[in-house]
Amino acid sequence: MKWKGRRASSNVEDRRGMGGGGKTLIGGGLGGVIILLLFTFLGGDPGELLGNMTGTDSGTAVPYEESEQEKELADFVSVVLADTEQVWTEIFEEQGMQYKEPTLVLYSGSVQSACGAASSSVGPFYCPGDQKLYIDLSFYEELQRKFQAPGDFAMAYVIAHEVGHHVQTLLGTTEEIMPLRQKMSEEKFNKYLVRFELQADYYSGVWAHHAQGMGYLEEGDLEEALNAATAVGDDTLQKRAQGYVVPESFTHGTSEQRKSWFHKGFQNGTIKGGDTFKQNSF
């Protein structure tokens, strides 16, 4: 991906070295009445973690010394975030709406959000309570080694997916879907979670479509994103972890579904066509 020398986002909050504490007070979101959920990029059930409406502890800041590789990666994710801001601002304006830019929080080890405390083991996530994306940059290395999904555009896909959850929050999808958790069995709700996650994959594809139109993609970038989407499918992750799959426990979709919906978004380039909740969408 062509990214060096381009505009970086100003919506980046660096909490590396701060541990689970934070400097800013975080309040509840979605009117204070909707359960806040932690949306992890990998595995796990985002419906299991209930929101925490309290502010963060002040914590003790520890000077963080980043390596040259970490600095470059931090610059990269900031540029990708800026690209998503431009793309989604234009798309929302075309629909007569205003896009509210999210904040991306860089952290190391653990972090506190409006959705509760989290460690880097959960992977990148988005919290609708404070409308922030959270990422430990060490995930980039994990994406390459553990999930065998190398390449900078694989990481760009991850960021765009979490921004996709932000788009869902702004469009009201999050507020519509998540309360269903209290009205149905876990197995039935998981089916909604899968569609919810696949829609975020579709939205990440929409962003990639526009990034290509702006001339930012290089040869092999699309393949990197598709490979990453395949690597983090529920079936692939479960096979790797336990040797078999349990479809009723899926919360993010199969590898084929994740790859397919990202590619649909990439081909369409619009919000239309991304209604994964239609009965026959699959």
C-alpha positions as CSV (number, residue, x, y, z in Angstrom):
1,M,0.0,0.0,0.0
2,K,1.3,3.4,-0.9
3,W,1.1,5.3,2.4
4,K,4.4,7.1,3.1
5,G,4.4,10.9,2.9
6,R,0.6,11.0,3.1
7,R,-1.7,12.7,5.6
8,A,-2.0,11.1,9.0
9,S,-5.0,11.3,11.2
10,S,-5.1,13.6,14.2
11,N,-7.5,11.3,16.0
12,V,-4.9,9.0,17.5
13,E,-4.5,8.6,21.2
14,D,-1.2,7.0,22.4
15,R,-1.6,5.1,25.7
16,R,1.4,2.8,25.2
17,G,3.2,2.3,28.5
18,M,0.1,3.2,30.6
19,G,-1.2,-0.2,31.3
20,G,-4.9,-0.7,32.1
21,G,-5.2,2.8,33.4
22,G,-6.0,5.8,31.3
23,K,-5.8,9.6,31.5
24,T,-9.2,10.5,30.2
25,L,-12.7,10.0,31.7
26,I,-14.8,7.7,29.6
27,G,-18.6,7.9,29.8
28,G,-21.2,5.6,28.6
29,G,-22.6,5.8,25.1
30,L,-25.7,5.0,23.1
31,G,-27.8,7.1,25.4
32,G,-26.6,5.3,28.5
33,V,-29.3,2.6,28.2
34,I,-27.8,0.1,25.7
35,I,-25.5,-2.6,26.9
36,L,-22.0,-1.8,25.7
37,L,-20.3,-4.7,24.0
38,L,-16.6,-5.4,23.2
39,F,-16.2,-6.2,19.6
40,T,-13.0,-8.3,19.2
41,F,-11.6,-8.8,15.8
42,L,-10.7,-12.4,16.5
43,G,-12.5,-15.3,18.2
44,G,-14.4,-14.7,21.4
45,D,-18.0,-13.8,21.7
46,P,-18.4,-10.0,21.8
47,G,-21.8,-10.5,23.5
48,E,-20.1,-11.8,26.6
49,L,-18.5,-8.7,27.8
50,L,-20.9,-6.2,29.3
51,G,-20.3,-2.5,29.3
52,N,-18.7,-0.6,32.1
53,M,-20.1,2.9,32.5
54,T,-17.5,4.1,34.9
55,G,-14.5,6.3,34.2
56,T,-11.0,5.0,33.9
57,D,-8.5,5.1,36.7
58,S,-5.7,7.6,36.3
59,G,-3.0,4.9,36.2
60,T,0.7,5.5,36.3
61,A,2.3,6.5,33.0
62,V,5.5,4.8,32.2
63,P,7.7,6.3,29.5
64,Y,7.3,4.1,26.4
65,E,10.2,3.7,24.1
66,E,9.1,2.6,20.7
67,S,11.3,0.9,18.2
68,E,11.8,2.1,14.6
69,Q,9.5,-0.6,13.4
70,E,6.8,0.4,15.9
71,K,7.1,4.0,14.9
72,E,6.6,3.1,11.3
73,L,3.7,0.9,12.1
74,A,2.1,3.6,14.2
75,D,2.5,6.1,11.3
76,F,1.0,3.5,9.0
77,V,-2.2,2.9,11.0
78,S,-2.6,6.7,11.4
79,V,-2.5,7.1,7.6
80,V,-5.0,4.3,7.1
81,L,-7.3,5.9,9.7
82,A,-7.0,9.2,7.8
83,D,-8.0,7.4,4.6
84,T,-11.1,5.9,6.3
85,E,-12.0,9.4,7.5
86,Q,-11.9,10.8,4.0
87,V,-13.8,7.9,2.5
88,W,-16.6,7.6,5.0
89,T,-17.0,11.4,5.2
90,E,-17.7,11.5,1.5
91,I,-20.0,8.5,1.6
92,F,-22.0,9.9,4.5
93,E,-22.3,13.3,2.7
94,E,-23.7,11.6,-0.4
95,Q,-26.4,10.1,1.9
96,G,-27.1,13.5,3.5
97,M,-25.5,12.5,6.7
98,Q,-22.5,13.6,8.8
99,Y,-19.7,11.3,9.6
100,K,-18.3,11.5,13.1
101,E,-14.6,10.5,13.1
102,P,-13.6,7.9,15.7
103,T,-10.4,7.9,17.8
104,L,-7.8,5.2,17.5
105,V,-6.1,4.3,20.7
106,L,-2.7,2.7,20.7
107,Y,-1.9,0.7,23.8
108,S,0.5,-1.9,25.0
109,G,-0.5,-5.0,27.0
110,S,-3.8,-3.9,28.4
111,V,-6.2,-1.0,28.2
112,Q,-9.4,0.4,29.8
113,S,-12.3,1.4,27.6
114,A,-15.9,2.3,28.1
115,C,-16.6,-1.4,27.4
116,G,-14.4,-2.5,30.2
117,A,-10.7,-3.6,30.6
118,A,-9.1,-5.6,27.9
119,S,-5.7,-7.2,27.2
120,S,-3.9,-7.4,23.9
121,S,-4.9,-11.1,23.7
122,V,-8.4,-10.0,22.5
123,G,-7.0,-8.5,19.4
124,P,-8.0,-5.1,17.9
125,F,-11.5,-4.0,18.9
126,Y,-14.0,-1.2,18.7
127,C,-16.0,0.1,21.7
128,P,-19.3,1.8,20.8
129,G,-19.5,3.4,24.3
130,D,-16.7,5.8,23.6
131,Q,-16.6,5.3,19.8
132,K,-12.9,4.4,19.8
133,L,-10.8,1.8,18.1
134,Y,-8.2,0.0,20.3
135,I,-5.1,-1.8,19.0
136,D,-1.9,-3.1,20.4
137,L,0.6,-2.8,17.5
138,S,2.1,-6.2,18.4
139,F,-0.9,-7.7,16.7
140,Y,0.8,-6.9,13.4
141,E,3.5,-9.5,14.1
142,E,0.9,-11.9,15.4
143,L,-1.1,-11.5,12.2
144,Q,2.0,-12.4,10.2
145,R,3.3,-15.3,12.2
146,K,0.4,-16.9,14.0
147,F,-2.3,-16.3,11.4
148,Q,0.0,-16.3,8.4
149,A,-1.5,-13.2,6.9
150,P,1.5,-10.9,6.1
151,G,1.5,-7.6,4.4
152,D,0.6,-4.0,5.3
153,F,-2.8,-4.2,3.6
154,A,-3.7,-7.1,5.8
155,M,-3.3,-4.8,8.7
156,A,-5.2,-2.1,6.9
157,Y,-8.1,-4.5,6.5
158,V,-8.1,-5.0,10.3
159,I,-8.3,-1.3,10.9
160,A,-11.0,-0.8,8.3
161,H,-13.0,-3.7,9.8
162,E,-13.1,-1.9,13.2
163,V,-14.0,1.3,11.5
164,G,-16.8,-0.6,9.9
165,H,-18.2,-1.3,13.4
166,H,-18.0,2.5,14.0
167,V,-20.1,3.0,10.8
168,Q,-22.6,0.5,12.2
169,T,-22.8,2.5,15.4
170,L,-23.4,5.8,13.5
171,L,-26.0,4.2,11.3
172,G,-27.9,2.7,14.3
173,T,-27.3,-0.9,13.5
174,T,-25.4,-1.5,16.7
175,E,-28.3,-0.1,18.8
176,E,-30.8,-2.2,16.9
177,I,-29.0,-5.5,17.0
178,M,-27.3,-5.7,20.4
179,P,-30.3,-5.6,22.7
180,L,-31.5,-8.8,21.1
181,R,-28.9,-10.6,23.3
182,Q,-31.3,-10.3,26.2
183,K,-34.3,-11.7,24.2
184,M,-33.0,-15.0,22.7
185,S,-30.7,-17.9,23.3
186,E,-27.0,-17.5,22.8
187,E,-27.0,-19.9,19.8
188,K,-29.7,-17.8,18.1
189,F,-28.0,-14.5,18.9
190,N,-24.7,-15.8,17.5
191,K,-26.3,-15.8,14.1
192,Y,-27.0,-12.1,14.4
193,L,-23.4,-11.6,15.6
194,V,-22.1,-13.4,12.5
195,R,-24.1,-11.1,10.2
196,F,-23.0,-8.1,12.2
197,E,-19.4,-9.0,11.8
198,L,-19.7,-9.8,8.1
199,Q,-21.3,-6.4,7.6
200,A,-18.2,-4.8,9.1
201,D,-16.1,-6.9,6.7
202,Y,-18.3,-5.5,3.8
203,Y,-17.7,-2.0,5.0
204,S,-14.0,-2.6,5.1
205,G,-14.2,-3.7,1.5
206,V,-16.1,-0.5,0.6
207,W,-13.2,1.5,2.0
208,A,-10.7,-0.6,0.1
209,H,-12.6,0.1,-3.1
210,H,-12.2,3.8,-2.6
211,A,-8.5,3.4,-1.6
212,Q,-7.9,1.7,-4.9
213,G,-9.8,4.5,-6.7
214,M,-7.4,7.0,-5.1
215,G,-4.4,5.1,-6.4
216,Y,-3.2,3.8,-3.0
217,L,-3.3,0.1,-3.6
218,E,-0.3,-1.8,-5.0
219,E,-0.1,-5.1,-6.7
220,G,-0.9,-7.9,-4.2
221,D,-2.7,-5.7,-1.7
222,L,-6.2,-7.1,-2.4
223,E,-4.8,-10.6,-2.0
224,E,-3.3,-9.7,1.4
225,A,-6.7,-8.5,2.7
226,L,-8.5,-11.5,1.4
227,N,-5.9,-13.8,2.9
228,A,-6.3,-12.0,6.3
229,A,-10.1,-12.4,6.1
230,T,-9.7,-16.1,5.4
231,A,-7.2,-16.5,8.2
232,V,-9.6,-15.1,10.9
233,G,-12.7,-17.1,9.9
234,D,-14.4,-18.9,12.8
235,D,-14.0,-22.3,11.2
236,T,-10.3,-21.7,10.5
237,L,-9.6,-20.5,14.0
238,Q,-11.5,-23.3,15.7
239,K,-9.8,-26.0,13.6
240,R,-6.4,-24.5,14.5
241,A,-7.3,-24.3,18.2
242,Q,-9.2,-27.6,18.8
243,G,-9.1,-29.6,15.6
244,Y,-12.9,-29.3,14.8
245,V,-15.6,-26.7,14.3
246,V,-18.7,-25.9,16.3
247,P,-20.9,-23.9,13.8
248,E,-23.5,-22.9,16.4
249,S,-20.7,-21.1,18.4
250,F,-19.6,-19.0,15.4
251,T,-19.7,-15.2,16.1
252,H,-17.7,-13.8,13.1
253,G,-18.4,-16.0,10.1
254,T,-16.5,-18.6,8.2
255,S,-13.4,-17.9,6.3
256,E,-15.3,-18.1,3.0
257,Q,-18.0,-15.7,4.3
258,R,-15.6,-13.1,5.6
259,K,-13.6,-13.2,2.4
260,S,-16.8,-13.1,0.3
261,W,-18.3,-10.1,2.1
262,F,-15.1,-8.1,2.0
263,H,-14.9,-8.7,-1.7
264,K,-18.5,-7.7,-2.2
265,G,-17.8,-4.4,-0.5
266,F,-14.7,-4.0,-2.6
267,Q,-16.6,-4.5,-5.8
268,N,-19.6,-2.3,-4.9
269,G,-18.0,0.5,-3.1
270,T,-21.3,1.7,-1.6
271,I,-23.3,1.1,1.6
272,K,-26.0,-0.4,-0.6
273,G,-25.5,-4.2,-0.9
274,G,-24.2,-4.6,2.6
275,D,-27.3,-5.7,4.3
276,T,-26.1,-9.0,5.7
277,F,-29.2,-9.3,7.8
278,K,-31.4,-10.2,4.9
279,Q,-32.5,-13.8,5.2
280,N,-31.1,-14.8,1.9
281,S,-27.9,-12.8,2.1
282,F,-25.7,-15.9,2.5
